[in-house]
Amino acid sequence: MAESSFFRKHWEGWKEFWGERFSFLESYTRFTDRDAPLPSWSASDVDEFIASDPVHGPTLKTAREAATYAAVGSVLGAVTTAGFAWKYSRSLHGAGLSFAAGAVFGWTFGQEIASHSLQLYRLDTMAAQVKFLEWWENKTGGH
């Protein structure tokens, strides 16, 4: 019984520690912990929100542009690292692993390039995403 309380206390400490570090995820819990998920939206729905909200619309548009930078970086990273691995090793599994790692690294570098070139550090992109989800929830009637 004493061991159980020691482990429980230790576990609660870890939950609190990581809960503080990932507290930003609480902004999305009302959208992720629903009984029924929100319906899918299209690019035209996002464009409608961007046009209707003068505060959060431009921020969401910039965040979507940043995702494009990251996707391009991911493709470039995957292709170039897999190409180098294949050229120098002729190993299929090595090229495959290089492809996967290059995609992750390229996504990261693309996101960093977007962050600096689009000055994302000045914008609250999470608030814009939450406002879009609230707008979409209200538009679809909460379904």
Contact map, one row per residue, 1 for C-alpha under 8 A:
11111000000000000000000000000000000000000000000000000000000000000000000000000000000000000000000000000000000000000000000000000000000000000000000
11111100000000000000000000000000000000000000000000000000000000000000000000000000000000000000000000000000000000000000000000000000000000000000000
11111110000000000000000000000000000000000000000000000000000000000000000000000000000000000000000000000000000000000000000000000000000000000000000
11111111000000000000000000000000000000000000000000000000000000000000000000000000000000000000000000000000000000000000000000000000000000000000000
11111111100000000000000000000000000000000000000000000000000000000000000000000000000000000000000000000000000000000000000000000000000000000000000
01111111110000000000000000000000000000000000000000000000000000000000000000000000000000000000000000000000000000000000000000000000000000000000000
00111111111000000000000000000000000000000000000000000000000000000000000000000000000000000000000000000000000000000000000000000000000000000000000
00011111111100000000000000000000000000000000000000000000000000000000000000000000000000000000000000000000000000000000000000000000000000000000000
00001111111110000000000000000000000000000000000000000000000000000000000000000000000000000000000000000000000000000000000000000000000000000000000
00000111111111000000000000000000000000000000000000000000000000000000000000000000000000000000000000000000000000000000000000000000000000000000000
00000011111111100000000000000000000000000000000000000000000000000000000000000000000000000000000000000000000000000000000000000000000000000000000
00000001111111110000000000000000000000000000000000000000000000000000000000000000000000000000000000000000000000000000000000000000000000000000000
00000000111111111000000000000000000000000000000000000000000000000000000000000000000000000000000000000000000000000000000000000000000000000000000
00000000011111111100000000000000000000000000000000000000000000000000000000000000000000000000000000000000000000000000000000000000000000000000000
00000000001111111110000000000000000000000000000000000000000000000000000000000000000000000000000000000000000000000000000000000000000000000000000
00000000000111111111000000000000000000000000000000000000000000000000000000000000000000000000000000000000000000000000000000000000000000000000000
00000000000011111111100000000000000000000000000000000000000000000000000000000000000000000000000000000000000000000000000000000000000000000000000
00000000000001111111110000000000000000000000000000000000000000000000000000000000000000000000000000000000000000000000000000000000000000000000000
00000000000000111111111000000000000000000000000000000000000000000000000000000000000000000000000000000000000000000000000000000000000000000000000
00000000000000011111111000000000000000000000000000000000000000000000000000000000000000000000000000000000000000000000000000000000000000000000000
00000000000000001111111100000000000000000000000000000000000000000000000000000000000000000000000000000000000000000000000000000000000000000000000
00000000000000000111111111000000000000000000000000000000000000000000000000000000000000000000000000000000000000000000000000000000000000000000000
00000000000000000011111111000000000000000000000000000000000000000000000000000000000000000000000000000000000000000000000000000000000000000000000
00000000000000000000111111100000000000000000000000000000000000000000000000000000000000000000000000000000000000000000000000000000000000000000000
00000000000000000000011111111000000000000000000000000000000000000000000000000000000000000000000000000000000000000000000000000000000000000000000
00000000000000000000011111111000000000000000000000000000000000000000000000000000000000000000000000000000000000000000000000000000000000000000000
00000000000000000000000111111100000000000000000000000000000000000000000000000000000000000000000000000000000000000000000000000000010000000000000
00000000000000000000000011111111000000000000000000000000000000000000000000000000000000000000000000000000000000000000000000000000010000000000000
00000000000000000000000011111111100000000000000000000000000000000000000000000000000000000000000000000000000000000000000000000000000000000000000
00000000000000000000000000111111110000000000000000000000000000000000000000000000000000000000000000000000000000000000000000000000000000000000000
00000000000000000000000000011111110011000000000000000000000000000000000000000000000000000000000000000000000000000000000000000000000010000000000
00000000000000000000000000011111110010000000000000000000000000000000000000000000000000000000000000000000000000000000000000000000000000000000000
00000000000000000000000000001111111000000000000000000000000000000000000000000000000000000000000000000000000000000000000000000000000000000000000
00000000000000000000000000000111111110000000000000000000000000000000000000000000000000000000000000000000000000000000000000000000000000000000000
00000000000000000000000000000000111110000000000000000000000000000000000000000000000000000000000000000000000000000000000000000000000000000000000
00000000000000000000000000000000011111000000000000000000000000000000000000000000000000000000000000000000000000000000000000000000000000000000001
00000000000000000000000000000011011111100000000000000000000000000000000000000000000000000000000000000000000000000000000000000000000000000000001
00000000000000000000000000000010000111110000000000000000000000000000000000000000000000000000000000000000000000000000000000000000000000001000011
00000000000000000000000000000000000011111000000000000000000000000000000000000000000000000000000000000000000000000000000000000000000000000001001
00000000000000000000000000000000000001111100000000000000000000000000000000000000000000000000000000000000000000000000000000000000000000000000000
00000000000000000000000000000000000000111110110000000000000000000000000000000000000000000000000000000000000000000000000000000000000000000000000
00000000000000000000000000000000000000011111110000000000000000000000000000000000000000000000000000000000000000000000000000000000000000000000000
00000000000000000000000000000000000000001111111000000000000000000000000000000000000000000000000000000000000000000000000000000000000000000000000
00000000000000000000000000000000000000000111111100000000000000000000000000000000000000000000000000000000000000000000000000000000000000000000000
00000000000000000000000000000000000000001111111110000000000000000000000000000000000000000000000000000000000000000000000000000000000000000000000
00000000000000000000000000000000000000001111111111000000000000000000000000000000000000000000000000000000000000000000000000000000000100000000000
00000000000000000000000000000000000000000011111111100000000000000000000000000000000000000000000000000000000000000000000000000000000000000000000
00000000000000000000000000000000000000000001111111110000000000000000000000000000000000000000000000000000000000000000000000000000000000000000000
00000000000000000000000000000000000000000000111111111000100000000000000000000000000000000000000000000000000000000000000000000000000100100000000
00000000000000000000000000000000000000000000011111111101110110000000000000000000000000000000000000000000000000000000000000000000000000000000000
00000000000000000000000000000000000000000000001111111100100000000000000000000000000000000000000000000000000000000000000000000000000000000000000
00000000000000000000000000000000000000000000000111111100100000000000000000000000000000000000000000000000000000000000000000000000000000000000000
00000000000000000000000000000000000000000000000011111111100000000000000000000000000000000000000000000000000000000000000000000000000000000000000
00000000000000000000000000000000000000000000000001111111110000000000000000000000000000000000000000000000000000000000000000000000000000000000000
00000000000000000000000000000000000000000000000000001111111000000000000000000000000000000000000000000000000000000000000000000000000000000000000
00000000000000000000000000000000000000000000000001001111111100000000000000000000000000000000000000000000000000000000000000000011001000000000000
00000000000000000000000000000000000000000000000011111111111110000000000000000000000000000000000000000000000000000000000000000001000000000000000
00000000000000000000000000000000000000000000000001000111111111000000000000000000000000000000000000000000000000000000000000000000000000000000000
00000000000000000000000000000000000000000000000000000011111111100000000000000000000000000000000000000000000000000000000000111001000000000000000
00000000000000000000000000000000000000000000000001000001111111110000000000000000000000000000000000000000000000000000000000001001100000000000000
00000000000000000000000000000000000000000000000001000000111111111000000000000000000000000000000000000000000000000000000000000000000000000000000
00000000000000000000000000000000000000000000000000000000011111111100000000000000000000000000000000000000000000000000010100000000000000000000000
00000000000000000000000000000000000000000000000000000000001111111110000000000000000000000000000000000000000000000000000100001000000000000000000
00000000000000000000000000000000000000000000000000000000000111111111000000000000000000000000000000000000000000000000000000000000000000000000000
00000000000000000000000000000000000000000000000000000000000011111111100000000000000000000000000000000000000000000100000000000000000000000000000
00000000000000000000000000000000000000000000000000000000000001111111110000000000000000000000000000000000000000100110010000000000000000000000000
00000000000000000000000000000000000000000000000000000000000000111111111000000000000000000000000000000000000000100000000000000000000000000000000
00000000000000000000000000000000000000000000000000000000000000011111111100000000000000000000000000000000000000000000000000000000000000000000000
00000000000000000000000000000000000000000000000000000000000000001111111110000000000000000000000000000000000001101100000000000000000000000000000
00000000000000000000000000000000000000000000000000000000000000000111111111000000000000000000000000000000011111100100000000000000000000000000000
00000000000000000000000000000000000000000000000000000000000000000011111111100000000000000000000000000000001001000000000000000000000000000000000
00000000000000000000000000000000000000000000000000000000000000000001111111110000000000000000000000000000011001000000000000000000000000000000000
00000000000000000000000000000000000000000000000000000000000000000000111111111000000000000000000000000010011111100000000000000000000000000000000
00000000000000000000000000000000000000000000000000000000000000000000011111111100000000000000000000000111111101000000000000000000000000000000000
00000000000000000000000000000000000000000000000000000000000000000000001111111110000000000000000000000010011000000000000000000000000000000000000
00000000000000000000000000000000000000000000000000000000000000000000000111111111000000000000000000000110010000000000000000000000000000000000000
00000000000000000000000000000000000000000000000000000000000000000000000011111111100000000000000000100111111000000000000000000000000000000000000
00000000000000000000000000000000000000000000000000000000000000000000000001111111110000000000000001111111010000000000000000000000000000000000000
00000000000000000000000000000000000000000000000000000000000000000000000000111111111000000000000000100110000000000000000000000000000000000000000
00000000000000000000000000000000000000000000000000000000000000000000000000011111111100000000000000100100000000000000000000000000000000000000000
00000000000000000000000000000000000000000000000000000000000000000000000000001111111110000000001001100100000000000000000000000000000000000000000
00000000000000000000000000000000000000000000000000000000000000000000000000000111111111000000011111100100000000000000000000000000000000000000000
00000000000000000000000000000000000000000000000000000000000000000000000000000011111111100000001000000000000000000000000000000000000000000000000
00000000000000000000000000000000000000000000000000000000000000000000000000000001111111110000000000000000000000000000000000000000000000000000000
00000000000000000000000000000000000000000000000000000000000000000000000000000000111111111110011001000000000000000000000000000000000000000000000
00000000000000000000000000000000000000000000000000000000000000000000000000000000011111111111011000000000000000000000000000000000000000000000000
00000000000000000000000000000000000000000000000000000000000000000000000000000000001111111100000000000000000000000000000000000000000000000000000
00000000000000000000000000000000000000000000000000000000000000000000000000000000000111111100000000000000000000000000000000000000000000000000000
00000000000000000000000000000000000000000000000000000000000000000000000000000000000011111110010000000000000000000000000000000000000000000000000
00000000000000000000000000000000000000000000000000000000000000000000000000000000000011111111001000000000000000000000000000000000000000000000000
00000000000000000000000000000000000000000000000000000000000000000000000000000000000011001111111000000000000000000000000000000000000000000000000
00000000000000000000000000000000000000000000000000000000000000000000000000000000000001000111111100000000000000000000000000000000000000000000000
00000000000000000000000000000000000000000000000000000000000000000000000000000000000000000011111110000000000000000000000000000000000000000000000
00000000000000000000000000000000000000000000000000000000000000000000000000000000010011001011111111000000000000000000000000000000000000000000000
00000000000000000000000000000000000000000000000000000000000000000000000000000000111011000111111111100000000000000000000000000000000000000000000
00000000000000000000000000000000000000000000000000000000000000000000000000000000010000000001111111110000000000000000000000000000000000000000000
00000000000000000000000000000000000000000000000000000000000000000000000000000000010000000000111111111000000000000000000000000000000000000000000
00000000000000000000000000000000000000000000000000000000000000000000000000000100110010000000011111111100000000000000000000000000000000000000000
00000000000000000000000000000000000000000000000000000000000000000000000000001111110000000000001111111110000000000000000000000000000000000000000
00000000000000000000000000000000000000000000000000000000000000000000000000000100000000000000000111111111000000000000000000000000000000000000000
00000000000000000000000000000000000000000000000000000000000000000000000000000100000000000000000011111111100000000000000000000000000000000000000
00000000000000000000000000000000000000000000000000000000000000000000000001011111110000000000000001111111110000000000000000000000000000000000000
00000000000000000000000000000000000000000000000000000000000000000000000011111110000000000000000000111111111000000000000000000000000000000000000
00000000000000000000000000000000000000000000000000000000000000000000000001001100000000000000000000011111111100000000000000000000000000000000000
00000000000000000000000000000000000000000000000000000000000000000000000001001000000000000000000000001111111110000000000000000000000000000000000
00000000000000000000000000000000000000000000000000000000000000000000010111111100000000000000000000000111111111000000000000000000000000000000000
00000000000000000000000000000000000000000000000000000000000000000000011111101000000000000000000000000011111111100000000000000000000000000000000
00000000000000000000000000000000000000000000000000000000000000000000010011000000000000000000000000000001111111110000000000000000000000000000000
00000000000000000000000000000000000000000000000000000000000000000000010010000000000000000000000000000000111111111000000000000000000000000000000
00000000000000000000000000000000000000000000000000000000000000000000111111000000000000000000000000000000011111111100000000000000000000000000000
00000000000000000000000000000000000000000000000000000000000000000110110010000000000000000000000000000000001111111110000000000000000000000000000
00000000000000000000000000000000000000000000000000000000000000000000000000000000000000000000000000000000000111111111000000000000000000000000000
00000000000000000000000000000000000000000000000000000000000000000000100000000000000000000000000000000000000011111111100000000000000000000000000
00000000000000000000000000000000000000000000000000000000000000001100110000000000000000000000000000000000000001111111111100000000000000000000000
00000000000000000000000000000000000000000000000000000000000000000100000000000000000000000000000000000000000000111111111110000000000000000000000
00000000000000000000000000000000000000000000000000000000000000000000000000000000000000000000000000000000000000011111111110000000000000000000000
00000000000000000000000000000000000000000000000000000000000000000000000000000000000000000000000000000000000000001111111000000000000000000000000
00000000000000000000000000000000000000000000000000000000000001000100000000000000000000000000000000000000000000000111111100000000000000000000000
00000000000000000000000000000000000000000000000000000000000000000000000000000000000000000000000000000000000000000111111111100000000000000000000
00000000000000000000000000000000000000000000000000000000000001100000000000000000000000000000000000000000000000000111011111111000000000000000000
00000000000000000000000000000000000000000000000000000000000000000000000000000000000000000000000000000000000000000011001111110000000000000000000
00000000000000000000000000000000000000000000000000000000000000000000000000000000000000000000000000000000000000000000001111110000000000000000000
00000000000000000000000000000000000000000000000000000000001000000000000000000000000000000000000000000000000000000000001111111000000000000000000
00000000000000000000000000000000000000000000000000000000001000000000000000000000000000000000000000000000000000000000000111111111000000000000000
00000000000000000000000000000000000000000000000000000000001100100000000000000000000000000000000000000000000000000000000100111111100000000000000
00000000000000000000000000000000000000000000000000000000000000000000000000000000000000000000000000000000000000000000000000011111110000000000000
00000000000000000000000000000000000000000000000000000001000000000000000000000000000000000000000000000000000000000000000000011111111000000000000
00000000000000000000000000000000000000000000000000000001101100000000000000000000000000000000000000000000000000000000000000011111111100000000000
00000000000000000000000000000000000000000000000000000000000100000000000000000000000000000000000000000000000000000000000000001111111110000000000
00000000000000000000000000110000000000000000000000000000000000000000000000000000000000000000000000000000000000000000000000000111111111000000000
00000000000000000000000000000000000000000000000000000001000000000000000000000000000000000000000000000000000000000000000000000011111111100000000
00000000000000000000000000000000000000000000010010000000000000000000000000000000000000000000000000000000000000000000000000000001111111110000000
00000000000000000000000000000010000000000000000000000000000000000000000000000000000000000000000000000000000000000000000000000000111111111000000
00000000000000000000000000000000000000000000000000000000000000000000000000000000000000000000000000000000000000000000000000000000011111111100000
00000000000000000000000000000000000000000000000010000000000000000000000000000000000000000000000000000000000000000000000000000000001111111110000
00000000000000000000000000000000000000000000000000000000000000000000000000000000000000000000000000000000000000000000000000000000000111111111000
00000000000000000000000000000000000001000000000000000000000000000000000000000000000000000000000000000000000000000000000000000000000011111111111
00000000000000000000000000000000000000000000000000000000000000000000000000000000000000000000000000000000000000000000000000000000000001111111110
00000000000000000000000000000000000000000000000000000000000000000000000000000000000000000000000000000000000000000000000000000000000000111111110
00000000000000000000000000000000000000100000000000000000000000000000000000000000000000000000000000000000000000000000000000000000000000011111111
00000000000000000000000000000000000000000000000000000000000000000000000000000000000000000000000000000000000000000000000000000000000000001111111
00000000000000000000000000000000000001000000000000000000000000000000000000000000000000000000000000000000000000000000000000000000000000001111111
00000000000000000000000000000000000111100000000000000000000000000000000000000000000000000000000000000000000000000000000000000000000000001001111
